[in-house]
Amino acid sequence: MDPDVAWRLHPQVSVRPEPFGALLYHFGTRKLSFLKDRTLLGVVERLADAPTARAACANAGVAESEQPRYMAALDTLASSQMIEKRAT
């Protein structure tokens, strides 16, 4: 997952916010993912409008020292096709 390119939620993914974070369901693959952090949900929600994943983290209030942890989570979401690269 390249943090310096644009990403978005996959069009076939539905997000259901929960007190613990959110549930993501991919209708194409039938996969379910749990976001166990409300800040991560904020990052995912900002991907579509941010020029890069790194910018989405910053816009969600993620400190630069915490970004590696969030990038790892985004990498997992990319591997499971919950998020995808976006044309800029």
N, C-alpha and C positions, 0 to 999 in steps of 0.2 A: 504494500500500500504506500503510495507516494504522497506524503503530507503536503507537498507543494503543488498539487494539481487540484482541480475542482472535482468535487464529489456530490452525490445526491442520494437520497433514499431511492431504492429501486421502485419503479412505478407499480409493481405488483405487491408491494409491502404495505401492510396496514399497521399503524401504531396505536396502541391503547395505553395512555398514561395510567400509571398506578402510583400509590403512595411510595413504593420502594424504588420507582423508576418508570419502567414501561415494559410492555409485551410487544414484540414485533412478530408479525405473521406474514410469511411469504406465500401468496396464493399459488404461485407457479411450482415451487419446490415443496410446499407444505411444511416448511421448516418454521419452528418457533424459537425465538431468541428472547432472552430476558436481559433488560438493561437494569442493573442493580444499583444505579446511581442517577439521581435526578440531573446532575450536571452533565452526564453523558447524554441523557435525553436532550438537554439543551444544545449540546454540540450537534447531535444528529438533526435536530430541528433547524439548525442554522446552516447546514451543509449546502442547501439549495441556493442560498443567497450569498454565501461567502466565496471569494475567489479561490481559496484553498482550504484544505482540511485544517491546516495550522491556523488560518484566520478564523475559521468556525470555532476552534477551541478558544482563541483569544476573545472572540465576541461572546462566548458563553461564560467568560470569567475564569478560565483555566490558566493558572500561573504557568509561566514558561517551564519551571522546574517540574511541574506535574504533567506536562504534555506527553512525555514518553509513555506514561501509563494509559492516557487516552488514545494515543496513536496505536498502541497495542490492541486496545478494545476495538478501534475502528478497523484495524487490520483483520481482526476476527470477523467483524460484520461484513467486510469486503469478501473474505474467503467463503462466507456462507451466502453470498449474493444478496445480502440485505441492503447494502449500499453499492453504488457503482460509479465509475468515473463519469463526469459530466462534460459535455462539449462546451467550450467557452466561446 
